[in-house]
């Protein structure tokens, strides 16, 4: 077992925070994913216009429900004094908060990837083509992913 590096900077807790968010928030993650898959099935077997206008609009709601695990971890740690304990050991409050935000974004991404893959799969397998409206609404949804790429908060 290797000793941790000796430096003035504490180790990152991002991986631990993401894992804890998935474990603690698994009920919300499963619920958000299941509801988005039910939405994909309901709209996938309806008219192409209904799918194009409804699916991209309602999908973020269930993705946010799936991300509640990160917020649960933050609230639990705050109430139990874990955050104060970590701050006493030199981890900045900003880094702790950013870890929780990034963990929530990972959970949102899990729900969105599963739902988009499944929903668009059903839509395209039924012989429909991507309309301009659907592409534009999904592009609005991708603004969230652009935030992930451009974010320098974790640095």
MODELLER restraints for C-alpha pairs under 7 A, 6 or more apart:
rsr = mdl.restraints
at = mdl.atoms
rsr.add(forms.Gaussian(group=physical.xy_distance, feature=features.Distance(at['CA:10:A'], at['CA:91:A']), mean=6.50, stdev=0.5))
rsr.add(forms.Gaussian(group=physical.xy_distance, feature=features.Distance(at['CA:14:A'], at['CA:99:A']), mean=5.24, stdev=0.5))
rsr.add(forms.Gaussian(group=physical.xy_distance, feature=features.Distance(at['CA:17:A'], at['CA:99:A']), mean=6.61, stdev=0.5))
rsr.add(forms.Gaussian(group=physical.xy_distance, feature=features.Distance(at['CA:17:A'], at['CA:100:A']), mean=6.65, stdev=0.5))
rsr.add(forms.Gaussian(group=physical.xy_distance, feature=features.Distance(at['CA:17:A'], at['CA:103:A']), mean=6.42, stdev=0.5))
rsr.add(forms.Gaussian(group=physical.xy_distance, feature=features.Distance(at['CA:18:A'], at['CA:103:A']), mean=4.66, stdev=0.5))
rsr.add(forms.Gaussian(group=physical.xy_distance, feature=features.Distance(at['CA:21:A'], at['CA:69:A']), mean=4.74, stdev=0.5))
rsr.add(forms.Gaussian(group=physical.xy_distance, feature=features.Distance(at['CA:21:A'], at['CA:70:A']), mean=4.76, stdev=0.5))
rsr.add(forms.Gaussian(group=physical.xy_distance, feature=features.Distance(at['CA:21:A'], at['CA:73:A']), mean=6.01, stdev=0.5))
rsr.add(forms.Gaussian(group=physical.xy_distance, feature=features.Distance(at['CA:21:A'], at['CA:103:A']), mean=6.61, stdev=0.5))
rsr.add(forms.Gaussian(group=physical.xy_distance, feature=features.Distance(at['CA:22:A'], at['CA:69:A']), mean=6.29, stdev=0.5))
rsr.add(forms.Gaussian(group=physical.xy_distance, feature=features.Distance(at['CA:24:A'], at['CA:69:A']), mean=5.88, stdev=0.5))
rsr.add(forms.Gaussian(group=physical.xy_distance, feature=features.Distance(at['CA:25:A'], at['CA:68:A']), mean=6.30, stdev=0.5))
rsr.add(forms.Gaussian(group=physical.xy_distance, feature=features.Distance(at['CA:25:A'], at['CA:69:A']), mean=3.51, stdev=0.5))
rsr.add(forms.Gaussian(group=physical.xy_distance, feature=features.Distance(at['CA:26:A'], at['CA:69:A']), mean=6.97, stdev=0.5))
rsr.add(forms.Gaussian(group=physical.xy_distance, feature=features.Distance(at['CA:28:A'], at['CA:65:A']), mean=6.20, stdev=0.5))
rsr.add(forms.Gaussian(group=physical.xy_distance, feature=features.Distance(at['CA:28:A'], at['CA:66:A']), mean=4.94, stdev=0.5))
rsr.add(forms.Gaussian(group=physical.xy_distance, feature=features.Distance(at['CA:28:A'], at['CA:68:A']), mean=6.25, stdev=0.5))
rsr.add(forms.Gaussian(group=physical.xy_distance, feature=features.Distance(at['CA:28:A'], at['CA:69:A']), mean=6.71, stdev=0.5))
rsr.add(forms.Gaussian(group=physical.xy_distance, feature=features.Distance(at['CA:29:A'], at['CA:66:A']), mean=3.99, stdev=0.5))
rsr.add(forms.Gaussian(group=physical.xy_distance, feature=features.Distance(at['CA:29:A'], at['CA:67:A']), mean=6.56, stdev=0.5))
rsr.add(forms.Gaussian(group=physical.xy_distance, feature=features.Distance(at['CA:31:A'], at['CA:66:A']), mean=6.78, stdev=0.5))
rsr.add(forms.Gaussian(group=physical.xy_distance, feature=features.Distance(at['CA:32:A'], at['CA:62:A']), mean=4.72, stdev=0.5))
rsr.add(forms.Gaussian(group=physical.xy_distance, feature=features.Distance(at['CA:32:A'], at['CA:63:A']), mean=5.95, stdev=0.5))
rsr.add(forms.Gaussian(group=physical.xy_distance, feature=features.Distance(at['CA:32:A'], at['CA:65:A']), mean=5.33, stdev=0.5))
rsr.add(forms.Gaussian(group=physical.xy_distance, feature=features.Distance(at['CA:32:A'], at['CA:66:A']), mean=4.47, stdev=0.5))
rsr.add(forms.Gaussian(group=physical.xy_distance, feature=features.Distance(at['CA:32:A'], at['CA:111:A']), mean=6.84, stdev=0.5))
rsr.add(forms.Gaussian(group=physical.xy_distance, feature=features.Distance(at['CA:33:A'], at['CA:66:A']), mean=6.77, stdev=0.5))
rsr.add(forms.Gaussian(group=physical.xy_distance, feature=features.Distance(at['CA:33:A'], at['CA:111:A']), mean=5.29, stdev=0.5))
rsr.add(forms.Gaussian(group=physical.xy_distance, feature=features.Distance(at['CA:33:A'], at['CA:115:A']), mean=6.80, stdev=0.5))
rsr.add(forms.Gaussian(group=physical.xy_distance, feature=features.Distance(at['CA:35:A'], at['CA:62:A']), mean=6.60, stdev=0.5))
rsr.add(forms.Gaussian(group=physical.xy_distance, feature=features.Distance(at['CA:36:A'], at['CA:59:A']), mean=6.22, stdev=0.5))
rsr.add(forms.Gaussian(group=physical.xy_distance, feature=features.Distance(at['CA:36:A'], at['CA:62:A']), mean=5.90, stdev=0.5))
rsr.add(forms.Gaussian(group=physical.xy_distance, feature=features.Distance(at['CA:36:A'], at['CA:115:A']), mean=5.80, stdev=0.5))
rsr.add(forms.Gaussian(group=physical.xy_distance, feature=features.Distance(at['CA:37:A'], at['CA:115:A']), mean=5.72, stdev=0.5))
rsr.add(forms.Gaussian(group=physical.xy_distance, feature=features.Distance(at['CA:40:A'], at['CA:55:A']), mean=6.86, stdev=0.5))
rsr.add(forms.Gaussian(group=physical.xy_distance, feature=features.Distance(at['CA:40:A'], at['CA:119:A']), mean=4.60, stdev=0.5))
rsr.add(forms.Gaussian(group=physical.xy_distance, feature=features.Distance(at['CA:41:A'], at['CA:119:A']), mean=6.95, stdev=0.5))
rsr.add(forms.Gaussian(group=physical.xy_distance, feature=features.Distance(at['CA:43:A'], at['CA:50:A']), mean=6.42, stdev=0.5))
rsr.add(forms.Gaussian(group=physical.xy_distance, feature=features.Distance(at['CA:43:A'], at['CA:51:A']), mean=4.98, stdev=0.5))
rsr.add(forms.Gaussian(group=physical.xy_distance, feature=features.Distance(at['CA:43:A'], at['CA:55:A']), mean=6.93, stdev=0.5))
rsr.add(forms.Gaussian(group=physical.xy_distance, feature=features.Distance(at['CA:44:A'], at['CA:51:A']), mean=6.09, stdev=0.5))
rsr.add(forms.Gaussian(group=physical.xy_distance, feature=features.Distance(at['CA:44:A'], at['CA:119:A']), mean=6.57, stdev=0.5))
rsr.add(forms.Gaussian(group=physical.xy_distance, feature=features.Distance(at['CA:44:A'], at['CA:122:A']), mean=5.78, stdev=0.5))
rsr.add(forms.Gaussian(group=physical.xy_distance, feature=features.Distance(at['CA:44:A'], at['CA:123:A']), mean=5.23, stdev=0.5))
rsr.add(forms.Gaussian(group=physical.xy_distance, feature=features.Distance(at['CA:48:A'], at['CA:128:A']), mean=6.82, stdev=0.5))
rsr.add(forms.Gaussian(group=physical.xy_distance, feature=features.Distance(at['CA:52:A'], at['CA:133:A']), mean=6.49, stdev=0.5))
rsr.add(forms.Gaussian(group=physical.xy_distance, feature=features.Distance(at['CA:52:A'], at['CA:134:A']), mean=4.69, stdev=0.5))
rsr.add(forms.Gaussian(group=physical.xy_distance, feature=features.Distance(at['CA:53:A'], at['CA:134:A']), mean=6.75, stdev=0.5))
rsr.add(forms.Gaussian(group=physical.xy_distance, feature=features.Distance(at['CA:56:A'], at['CA:137:A']), mean=5.88, stdev=0.5))
rsr.add(forms.Gaussian(group=physical.xy_distance, feature=features.Distance(at['CA:56:A'], at['CA:138:A']), mean=5.88, stdev=0.5))
rsr.add(forms.Gaussian(group=physical.xy_distance, feature=features.Distance(at['CA:63:A'], at['CA:108:A']), mean=5.01, stdev=0.5))
rsr.add(forms.Gaussian(group=physical.xy_distance, feature=features.Distance(at['CA:63:A'], at['CA:111:A']), mean=5.42, stdev=0.5))
rsr.add(forms.Gaussian(group=physical.xy_distance, feature=features.Distance(at['CA:63:A'], at['CA:112:A']), mean=6.13, stdev=0.5))
rsr.add(forms.Gaussian(group=physical.xy_distance, feature=features.Distance(at['CA:64:A'], at['CA:108:A']), mean=6.17, stdev=0.5))
rsr.add(forms.Gaussian(group=physical.xy_distance, feature=features.Distance(at['CA:66:A'], at['CA:107:A']), mean=6.33, stdev=0.5))
rsr.add(forms.Gaussian(group=physical.xy_distance, feature=features.Distance(at['CA:66:A'], at['CA:108:A']), mean=6.18, stdev=0.5))
rsr.add(forms.Gaussian(group=physical.xy_distance, feature=features.Distance(at['CA:66:A'], at['CA:111:A']), mean=6.54, stdev=0.5))
rsr.add(forms.Gaussian(group=physical.xy_distance, feature=features.Distance(at['CA:67:A'], at['CA:104:A']), mean=5.02, stdev=0.5))
rsr.add(forms.Gaussian(group=physical.xy_distance, feature=features.Distance(at['CA:67:A'], at['CA:107:A']), mean=4.93, stdev=0.5))
rsr.add(forms.Gaussian(group=physical.xy_distance, feature=features.Distance(at['CA:67:A'], at['CA:108:A']), mean=5.25, stdev=0.5))
rsr.add(forms.Gaussian(group=physical.xy_distance, feature=features.Distance(at['CA:70:A'], at['CA:100:A']), mean=5.66, stdev=0.5))
rsr.add(forms.Gaussian(group=physical.xy_distance, feature=features.Distance(at['CA:70:A'], at['CA:103:A']), mean=5.73, stdev=0.5))
rsr.add(forms.Gaussian(group=physical.xy_distance, feature=features.Distance(at['CA:70:A'], at['CA:104:A']), mean=4.76, stdev=0.5))
rsr.add(forms.Gaussian(group=physical.xy_distance, feature=features.Distance(at['CA:74:A'], at['CA:100:A']), mean=6.41, stdev=0.5))
rsr.add(forms.Gaussian(group=physical.xy_distance, feature=features.Distance(at['CA:77:A'], at['CA:83:A']), mean=5.95, stdev=0.5))
rsr.add(forms.Gaussian(group=physical.xy_distance, feature=features.Distance(at['CA:87:A'], at['CA:93:A']), mean=6.55, stdev=0.5))
rsr.add(forms.Gaussian(group=physical.xy_distance, feature=features.Distance(at['CA:95:A'], at['CA:154:A']), mean=6.95, stdev=0.5))
rsr.add(forms.Gaussian(group=physical.xy_distance, feature=features.Distance(at['CA:98:A'], at['CA:153:A']), mean=6.70, stdev=0.5))
rsr.add(forms.Gaussian(group=physical.xy_distance, feature=features.Distance(at['CA:98:A'], at['CA:154:A']), mean=6.46, stdev=0.5))
